[in-house]
């Protein structure tokens, strides 16, 4: 019968040994199979620690030893399954040891115990062993602590060629190893217990704690890895959430403020954001999730869901800054069309304007409207650019002043630059703030926050007047941060540009007393551009922050960040009223809720591989921001592109909703027709995109209705798989298609991670899973493709099931409300067994739009040949075209092709079912 103390320590050792074995086994698995390449060299150390500690815990479980001091005699008693006979301290006659113990402790039950030990600990072998194991411990641990801190400091300061992510990973590992090295400090407890019991006062508790201290080390050692190494910690947490049946919780904090603000991150060991704001009102909102997708849906329910672009806006766009005239645009558009590349939109940058003034056409572009009508005959569209600023000696500005439209103004007349203002009769004696952008003369910036609505009405009238001359279909708004050239500069860049007059630049009050243009604290952007001593101010490249809007009720300092959003709101409304259709607006400047009114391109990038990779992440980020109509300047805007880079960018860009090839003035043409290889690759990529436009359009419909993302990170679909957390260069097209593009120079393959699921390869870099995806046979424009019969690609899950959805409207009508909008919605449910299959199509929203029939079904992983004579449509036999329908037993692919197979509007519920050939 065990006494209570013995029973307690027996239970404790058993529990601790099991926990230690489990934790060390986890570390072994993570070190072997889940360690990033950047720290692979450390795995040898981790494996060594984990294996040694695992064996220590495993051994302790079977031995269960108790240390018994008896004067100069020291003994070990074991009640475990095994006995350890390897200590120099345990090499004397065990019979004699047991006799001494029975005389000293007659109350102990020693008859059935296994005893070993040494009779005299003062003798050299025993004393040397004791001193060797105890004396060096403290100085060694202090040395380890100091050395590891020095290594971390050296790593941070000298590893210039190492990425910040790799540095941080090494710091985590060194911290883990440092704590691991300090854990043997528990020897101190064992030493104290041993000395007290051996030479001063003995108690059964001391007899157990002497050896219990040794057990702490192999149990706590793996915890240092699982706590300090973030990638291991996340993996273990994901397992825990899987075990308890809950998704990994996510949350979103929105700090809404229109004024100047900066944010920095704290140490990764204590992840947090530090906000610094120098104005405005902070509205802080928490969106609890708990899944990433729900977080975004909650956020978009708050700020507003994104607009639904016109169907044609999902087509391929061709653009450049620097066309010599209309003839060059015709040549490049013609070359792309002649290459058979699907193309929907021609985009005109500022070179179509007369001296870069809005609402005008350059003489080199005479006949532009005639060409637009030709493009409309090809089912193509035109998107021209418009900047917000208008010349102060220009008829549209005169009409604005006559209509009492508002512009950004100085706070009072004492701030007005009279020498500039007096040059323009229409601006003289006003507080309108005049700046410099592309036109030859000074410009004024419309106040789109005008609460009277006069400015927005004037903007709509001007766009309408110009639309009567040039029938554009969408609008690109640029320079709307708002941007201004040469603010506070004595010698702006345009002084050296032969194509721009030397207009006097805008100067802001920066004399040290102005709290708006020179506040006590300035955000990081000022210091990024060199600080005030280098003429970098908050107003650099924009207007003076002391300005006012809406008749002085808003300080420009506080509402500058709203300029692009306010212009987008006015522009979308104007476009819809002018054209009578929804079209699409694309804006350079955005703010939360901008996705309700416009899309976005990712700015003036450069023709570099790193910019290609950045655009992959940027598109995912803006989907999270509620702007799914987003993409990059394909092939790069700045710099000279090249064949390989452009080819890869065209392939990747085909999966961004906004898909535009664009480059800058002075660089050679980079449209895909320039290189035969790029033309061929772009044709393939564009045809794939156009084939799956019904799916992409349905994703945008869901984004507009429910706040879902279109392009999304892989972890959105697999939130419990920590391997997906760092897959920035892979992304999902909705929930059903994974894209893994080639993003590195010289690469002919790409590495990708496929989460645990059923996957099917659709193309070289695409994988689909568990889904029913609508598509159509593609042609060279979206309008023509829409007329082709629908197809349904079915990629079932492991259970033979697949689901999908199709949204369909006329592709151009204005959406005032989805409650009243005219559209169809169809839900697809597929189920297959060994004996047959069934496809159910349920119309959950009935519209009046005429639909093509669904003529083709392609089914992956179909188990056996179907009986083509057994097909029933809503219970009635249907004749399947056996000449065009096939089944491959090798690829397990069933292809059903029959003209007018399914009329989607024939019933609210359609069931197509069939049986397989019996064996």
N, C-alpha and C positions, 0 to 999 in steps of 0.2 A: 504494500500500500504506500503510495507516494505521499509525502507531506505536502501542504499547500504551496510552500515556496518552490519545491521541486516541480510540482504540477504546473505552476505559473510559468517558470522558465522553460519547461519542456514545451508548453504551448507556444510561448513567444518564439523560441528557436524554430519550431516547426513552421509557424506562420511567416517569420522573417525569411527563412530559407526558401520557402515556396515563392514569396514575393521577389526575392533576389534572383532566383532562377528565371522567373518570368520576365523581369525587367532586363536582365542581361541577354535573354534570348531575343527580346525585341530590338535591343541595340545591335546585336549580331546581325539580325535580318536587315535593319536599316543601313548598317555600315556596308553590308555586302551588296544590297540590291537597290537602295534608295539614296545613295550618296551622289551629289552632283560631281561632274568631272572636275570642276574648279578646285575641289578639296579632296580628290581621290587619294592623294598622297597620305592623307591623315588616316585613311581606313586601316592601315596596318596597325597603327597605335590603338585605334578604337577596338579593332577585332582582338588584339592582344589583351587589352584590359577586360573586355566583355567575356572572353573565353576563360581567362584566369578567374574572374569574379564568379562566373557561372559555376565553375568546378568547386570553388570555395563554398558557395551556398549549397551546392549539391552534396558535398562532403559533410558539411555541418548537419544537414538534414539526417544523415545516417549515423553520426557519431554521438551528438548530444553530450558533450563533455562537461565535467564539473571539476574545478581546481580546488584541492583541499590542502591548505598549509598546516604543518604540524611542527612548529619549532624550526629546526634546520632542515626538516624533511618537507618535500613538496610532492604531491601526488595528483594524478588525474583519475577521475572515476567516470566511466561511461555507462549509460543505460541505453544507448542507441543500438542500432542493428549491427554496427561495426565498431572496431577498436583501432585507434591509430597508434602504431608502434614505430614512429620515425623520429621522435625528439631525442636529442642528447640529454634533455632533462628527464627522460623516462627510460633510462637504460639499466637501472638496478633491479634486483630480484623482486618481482611483483609479490611473491609470497611474503617476503620480509616487509615490504611496503604495507601490505594489507594488515600484518600483525601490529606494526607500529600504529597504524590508524585506529585499529580496534581498541588498543590500549588507551590511546589519546581520546577517541570519541566513541565510547561504548554505546552511545545512543543511536549511532548511525547503522542503517541496515546495509552491511557490506558483504553478506554471504554470497549473494547472487550477482554482485557487481563486478565488473572488470576494472582492475586497478593497475596503474603503472606510475612510475615516478623516479625520483632520485632521493637518496637518504640524506645527503649533505649538500645543500646549495652553496656552501662556502667554498667547496672544492673548485679548482680552476675551470674544468669544462662547463659546469653549470653556471658559475658566476660570469664567465666570459660571454656565454650565450645571453644571459639576462642583460648585461651591460650593453652588448652589441645591439640588442633589440630595443633598448630604451633611451640611452644617452644621446644618440645623434638625431633623434626625431625632431626636436624643436628647432635647432639651427638649420637643419635641412629644409624644413617647411618654410621658414622665413626666407631662406635663399631662393626657393622656388617661387614664392610670392613676388619677390623683388624682380627676379629675372623675367618672369612672365609679363609683368607690367612694362618692363623695359622693351620687351619684344613687341608688344602691342603698340607702344609709342613709336617705335622704329618702323613698324609696318605702316602705320597711318601716315607718317611724315615722308617716307622714302619710296613708297610703292607707286610712283607716278604712272607707270605703264599698266597698273592693275586697275580694273574697273572698280567703282565704288561698291558695287554689289559683291565682287570677289573679296575686296578688303573686309567688308562687313562679315562675310562668311568666315574668313580667317580669324577675325576678332572673336566671333562666337565660339569657334573651336578652341582658341587659346584660353578663353575664359572657362570653357567646360573642362579643359585639361588642367587648368590651374586649380579649380575647385576639386577636381578628381585627386590631384596631388596632395591637397590639404585634408582630404577626408581621413587619412590615417591618423590625424590628430586624436581620433577616438581611442588610439592607443593610450592616451593620457588617462582615460578612465580606467583602463585595464591596469596600468602601472600603479595608479593610486590604490585601487582595490587590492592588488597583489601585495604591495608594500605594507599596507595597513594590516591585512590579514596574516601575512607571513611573520611580521616582527612586532606588531603591537596588539591588535585586537581582531579576533576572528568571529565572523558571523556567517551563516549559510548564504546570505545575500551576496557578501563579498566573494564567496566561492563560485557563484555563478557570473557575477558581473565582470570578473577578471577575463573570462573568455567571451562574454557577450559583446564587449567592446570590439573584439576582432570581427564580429559578425556585421557590425554597422558598415564596415568598409565595402564589402562586395555588394551590399544592398543599396547603399547611397551612391556609389560610383556611377552606375548607369543613369541615375536620376540627373546627374550633372549634364549628361549628353542630352537627355530628353527635355530638359528645361532650357538650357542655354543655346542649343543649336536649333534655330527657328524652324528649319525645314523638317527636322525630326519631330519637333513639338506639334507642328500643324498636322503631320501624318497621324500621330497618336490621337490627337483631338478628333480627327475625322473618323478614326476607328471607333472612338467612344460614342460619337453621335450616331454612327451606324448601329452600334450595339443597342443603344437606347431607342432606336427607331425614329430619330429626329434629324432634320437637315442641319448642317452647320449654320448657325445663326449669322445673319448679316444685318447691318444697319447702315443708314445714311443720315448724315447730319448736314443740313443745308443752312449755311450762314448767309442770309440774303442781305445785301447791302449794295447800294448803287454807287457809293463813294469809293475813294481810294483804299485799297486793302492789299495786304500781302499775307502769305501763309508759308510757314516752314515746317519741316518734320522734326520731331525729337528723335532721340536715340532709338534704334530698332528694338532694343531690349525693353523699352517702355514706349511702345508706339503711340504717338499722339501728334496732333496738329496744333501749331501755335499761330493764331491769327493776330495780325496787327493792322488796325484800321485807323485812319486819320480823319474820319468824318462819317457822316451819314447816320442812319439808324440801323441797329442790328436786329434782324428778325431771325431767330434760330428755330429751326424745325427738325424734328426727329422722325425718321421713317423706319419702323421697326422690322420690316421684312416679314418672316425671318429668312427667306431665300433671296438671292440677288435679283431674280426677276420680279419678285413682289416689291422689293425696295424701289426699283425703277417705276413700276406701275403706280405705287403710292406717290412717288415724287411727281410723276407726270399728271396724276389726278389733281395734284396741287397747282403746278405751274401751267398746265394745259397740254393736251396731247398734240402731236405733230400734225401738220397739214397733209392732205392726201395729194401727191403730185399727179399731174396729168399722166396718162399712160405713156404718151410719147416722150415725156421727160425722163423715162427710164432707158431711153435709147442712147446710142453712142453719140458723143459730141466732138466736133472738130473746131479748134480755135487756135489763134496765135495773136500775139501783139507784135506788129511790124509788117503786116501785109502792105505791099507797095500800093495796092489799090484793089478795086473789085476784081480785076482780071486775075490777080494772084490767088484770091480766094476761090474763084471759079476753077483755076488750075488744080489747086490742092483738093478741093471737094471732088472734082472730076476724077483725079487720080485714085482717090480712095474708093469711089464708086466703081471705077473701072476694074479695080482689084477684087471686086465682089465682096467687099467688106460691108457688113450691115452698118448703116449710118443714118441717123435721124435728124441731127441738129447741126446747123452751122452757127458759130458764135462770132460776133463782131466786137473786137476790142476798140479802144478809143481812136484808133487810126481811121475809122469810118467817119468820124466827126470832122466838121470844118473847124480847124484850129482847136480841136479838143473841147469844143463847147457842146453841152447837152442840147438835144433837140435840133441838131443840124447834121448835114451830110456833106462830106468832102467832095470836091470836084472830081477827084480820082475815083470816086465811087458813084459817079452818075450812072443811072440805070440800075441802081441797087434794088429799087422796088420791083422792077421788071424781073430781076433775077430771083427775088423772093417769091414772086408768083410762079416762076418756073420750079423752084424748090417745092412750093406747095403742091404743084402738079406731080412731083415725085413723092409726095407724102412726107416731105421734110419740113422742118420748122426753123425759125430764126430766133436767136436770143442775142440782143445787143446789150452793151454795157451802158450804164448811166451813173455818173457821179453826182453826189448831192449838191455840190457847190455850183453856183451860176455867176457868170460875169456881171460886174456891177454896171457895165455900159451896154447891156444886152437886152433885147426886147423881152425875153421871158422875165428878167428882173423888173423891168418896167411894169409888166402886167402884174407881177407879184405885189409891187408897191401900190399899184392902183387898186388891187383887190384887198389891200390891207393885210396881206400875208406877213408872217413874222419871220425874222432871222435872228440868229444868235447875236446878242448886242453887248456893248460895254455897259458896265454898271452906271456910269455917269459920264457926262460930256468931257470932264477933265481928263479922262483916260483915252479919249479918241485920238488916233494919229491923224491930226488935221491935214498934214501934208499929203497923205494918201487919200483921205476922204474928199478933199477938195478937188481931186482930179476927176471925180465922177458926179455929175450934177444930180443924178438920181439918188446917190447916197449922201450927198452933202447935207449938212444940218441934221443928220440922223446919228444914232448910236450904233448902227450896224457895224459889226466887227468884220473887217475886210482882211482876207488872207491871200495866199498864193497856192495854186495847184497847177493843173496842166494847161488851162487856157492862157492866152497871152497877157491878159489884164487881171487885176485883182478881182476876187470872187467873194460872194456872201454865202453863208451857210443857212439853209432853211431850218426853221424851228419846228420840228415835227411833234413837239410837245405842246404846241399851241392849242389851248383848251377851247378856243372859239371854233376850231376846225377850218379856218380860212386858209391856213397854209396847206393843209392836206387837200383841200378842194382845188387850190391853185396847182398843186403838184399833179393831181389827177387830170386837170384840164390841159396842162402842158403835155403830159404823156398821150392824152387823147388827140391833141392837135398833131403831134408827131406821128402817131399811129395812122392818121389819115394820109400821111406821106409814105410811111414805111410800116407795113402790116406785120409787125413782130408778134411772136407768140408767147414768149417768156421774157423775163427781165433779169439782168445781172447788175446788182448794185455793189459798187466798189468805193474805196476811199472813205468809208463811213464810220471811222472810229470817233470823230472825223479826223482825217489826215490833213496836214498843212505843211507846205514846204518852207524850210529855212527859218522857223520860229526862233527868235532871239539870236540869230546868227548874223554876223557882220558880212560874211562872204558865203552865201548859200551855194549849194552845188550847181544850181541852174545859172549862176553867173558865168559859168564856164561851158554852158550848153548853147550851141548856136541856134538850136530850135526853140529857145525860150528867152523872152526879153528879160532884162535885169530889173524886174519889179522889186520895189522896196519891200523888205520882209516885215513880218509882224513882230513887234516887240512887246513883251509883257512886263508888268510892274514887278521887277525882281531886285528892288533896292534894299531889301532886308527888312522892310516894315510890312510888306504885303503878306497877309496870312494865307492867301489863296494860292498865289503863284510861288511863294517861298514859305511854306509852312515850317514850323519848328522841327517836325520829323517828316522825312520824305521816304517813299517806298523804294524797294530795291532797284526798280527800273532806273532811277536817277543815277545811282552808283554804278549800275551796269554800263551806262553810257559815259562814265567818267566823272560824275559829280558836277557841282556848280562851277568849280574852277575851270572846267572844260565846256562851259555853256550847256550843261545838261540839266534840265529842269523838268518838273512834272508836265510843263506845257510844251516840251520839245516834241516836234513833229505833229503837234496838234494846236488847238486854239488856246488863248489865255484863259486860265481857270477862274479868273475874276469875272468872266462874262456871266450873263444871265439869260434865262429863257422864260417863255410864257409871261411876258410883260413884267419881268423882274421877280416872279414868284419862285423861280428855281435858280439856284446858283449852278453855273456850269461845272464847277468843282465837284458838285454832288451828283449831277445827272449826266456827265459826259459818257459814262458807260452805257447809257440808255439810247445813245444816238442811233446806233445801227438798228436796234430793236424798233425804235419809233419810226425810222425810215422804212423798215421792212413792213410794218403794219400799214403805213400809208401806201406803200408801193403795191402790196398784194391787193388791197382794196381797189386801187386805181386800175391794176391789170385786169381784175375780174370785171369791173364796170366798163372798161374800154373795149375788151375783147368779147365779153359775155361768156367767157370760159374760165376754168380755174388755172390753167397754165402752171407755171412754176416761177418762183423768185429765188435767186441765189444771192446770199449776202456774205461780205467779208467779215463784218463785225456782228457779234451775237451777244446775247445775254439770256439768262434763264427765261424760258417761254418763247424764245425766238423761233423754235421749231414749229410753232403754230402757224407761222407766217412765211417762213423761208427755209431753204436749205443752206448749205455752207460748203465752201471748198477750203482745203487746209492751208491756204495761204501761199505765198511766193516761195515755193521750195526750190531746191537746186538739183541738177541732174547728177545725183550721186547715189550710190547703193544704200548708204545709210538713210537717205531721205526716202527711198523706196520702202525700207523697213519701218521707218517712222510713220509713214502713211498708213501702214497696216494697223498700227496701234491707234493712231489718231481717229480713224473711222470707227473703231470700237468705242473709243472714249466719247465721241460726239453722239453715238447712239444712246449711251448712258445719259447724256445731257438732254435727251429728248429731241435730237436733230438727226433722224435717220437718213434724210436725203443729203448725203455727204460723200465726198471723195477728194482726191488729190489732183494736182496738175500732172497727168500721166506723162511719163518720160522726163519730167523735171522742167521747171519754168526758167530758172537762171542757169547759165552755163550751157555748154555744148553737150548734148546727149550723144549716145552711141548705140550701135546696133543691138548689142547684147542687153544692155540696160533697158532700152526701150521695149525690146521683145518681152522681157520679164515683167516690166511695169504694165504693159498692155494686158498680159495674161492675168496679173493680179487685179488690176483695175476693173476688169470685167465683172468683178463681184462686189463692187461698190455701187451704191444706188446712183450717185452722181458720177458719171463716167465721161471724163473730158480730157482729150489730148491738148496741151497748151504750152507754148513757150514764149520767150521774150524777144524784144527788139534786138536786131543785130546778130542773132544766132541762126544757124542754118535750119532749114525745115526739118521737122522730126515726126511728121505724121507717118503712119505705118506704111504708106505707099513708097516712102523713100528707100526702104530696104526690102528686097523680095522676101527674105526670111521673116522679117517683122510683119509684112503684109500677110504672109501665109499663116503665121501664128495668130495674128489678130483676127483673121477671118474665122479660124477655128474657135477661138475664145469668144468672139462676138456671136457666132452662130449658137454656141452653147448657151450664152446668156439669153439670147432672144428666144431660144427654145424653152427656157424655164422662166420667161417673163410672167406667165400667169401665176407662178409660185411667188416670184418676187413682188408682183403687184398685190397679191393676197397678203404677203407679209406687211406691206405698207398699209393695207386696209386694216389689219389687226393693230398696227402701231397707232393709227389714227383713231380707232374705236376704243382700244383697250390699253394703250400705252405699252405695248410690247416692243422689244427691239427687233431690228431687221438683221443687221450684222451685229453679232454678240460674241463675247468671250466664251471659250469652251467651258469654263467653270460655271457659266449660267445653266448649262444643261447637266453638269456633273458636279454639283457643289460639294459632295462628300469626297471627291477624288482630289487629293492635294496635289497630285501630279499636274492637274489642269490649271493650277493657280498661276503658273509661270509660263503659260503657253501664249505669250503675246503675239507670236508670229504665225499662229494658227487661229482660225476663227470659224464661227458657225454662220451659215446662211439660214436664219430661222433656227428651228430645232432639229432640222432633218438633214442638212448638208454641211459637212465639215470641209473647209478649204485649207490646204497646206501648200502655199505657193513657194516657188524657188526665189530666194531673196539675196543670194550671194554670188558675186562675180565668179565665173568659171565653173559654177556648180551645174551638174547635169542630173543630180538626184537631190532629194531633200529628206531629212529625217523628220519624222512626225510621231506623235504619241496618240494612240487610239484608246480612249477609255473603254472599260469593260462593257461591251455591247455587241450587237450583231451589226457588222459593217459590210457595205458593198462598194466596190470601186466604180464610180461613174466615169472618171476620166483620170488622167495621170496624177492629178493632185486633188481629187475630190472623192468624198466618201459619204454615202447616204445610209440611213438606218431607220428601221421600224416605221416606215412612213408611206403614205400615198400622196404623190407629188404631181400636181397638174402641170401640163406643158402643151406646147403646140409646135408644129413643124415651122421652123424659122424661115423668114425671107429677109430682104435687105432693109426693111423698115418695120417699125412696130405696128403701123396701121395695116400693112398688108399681112403681117403675121397674125393679127387678131382675127382675120377672116378664115384662117385655116382651122380644120377640125381639132378639137381637144384630144389630148392623149392623157393617160394616167400611168405614171411609173409607180409600181407597187414593190416596195422593199420591206418584206415582213420581218417582224422580230422573231425570236426563237420559238414563240408559240404559234407562229404562222399568222399573226395578226398585223394589221396596219391601219392607220387612220390618217386623214388629211382634210384639207378644206380648200375651197375655191370661192373667192369673191370676184364679182364681175359687174362693172357698170359700163357706161358708154366711153369712159376714159377721159372725159373732158368737162362734164357738167360741174357747175359750182356746187359744193357741198355746204349748204346752210346748216343742215342737221341730218345726222344719220337716221333719225326717226322718220324723216320725210324724203330722204334721198332715194333715188330709184336705182336699186342694185339687187343682184342675186347673191345668195350664199348657199353653198352646197357642202354638206359634210360627207366624207367618204369613210366607210368602215368595211374592211376586208378581213375575211377569216377563211383559212384553208385547213383541211384535214387530209388524211391519207386517201379518203374516198372521193373528195371533191372540194369545191370552193364556192364562196358566196361574196359578192360585192353589193353593198347597200349604199345608195346615194339618197340622202335626205335633203330636201330643199327647206332650209330654215328661214330663208327670206326670199319672198317672191317679188321680182321686179318685172318691168315691161320690156327690158332690153332684149333684142333678138340675139340668140346665142348660136354658135356653131354646134354641131353634134359632136359627141365623143366617139371617135372611130377606132382608137387604138388603146389597148391595154398591154403593158409590158410588165411581167411579173418575175422577180428574181426568186431563186431558191424554191422553185415549184417542184414538189416531190416526185411526180410521175406524170406520164402523158395524159392529157385530157381527152375525153370523148367529145369531139367537136360537134357531134350530132345531139348531144345532151343539153345544150345551152338553152336556158329558159330566161325570158325577160318578163318579169312580173307574172310568172306562171305560164307564159305563152312561148312556144318554141321559136327560136330565132336561128336563121341560117348564117353560119359562120363561113367566111370565105377561106376555104382550106388551102387555096393557092398562095394567099398572102399571110396566112397564120401558120406559125411553126412552134415546135417544142424541141429543145435540145437537151438530151439526157446527160450530155457532158457538162454543159454550163448550168443546167437546171433552170433554164430561162424559158418562160412561156410568152409568146408574142401573138396577140390576137389582133387582127386587122380586118375590119369589115366596114364598108361605107355605111354611114348613117346608123351605126350600131346602137347608140343610145341618144335619144332626144331628151336632153336634160330638163326641158320645160314640159315634158309630157305628163308628169305626175309629181306630186310632192314627195313621194317615196318610190324609188326605183330599186328593184332587186334583180341582179343578174347572177344566176347560179348554174353550176354544171358539175358533172361527175367525171371521175377519171376512168381510164381504161382499166377494166378489171383484169388482174393477173391470173 
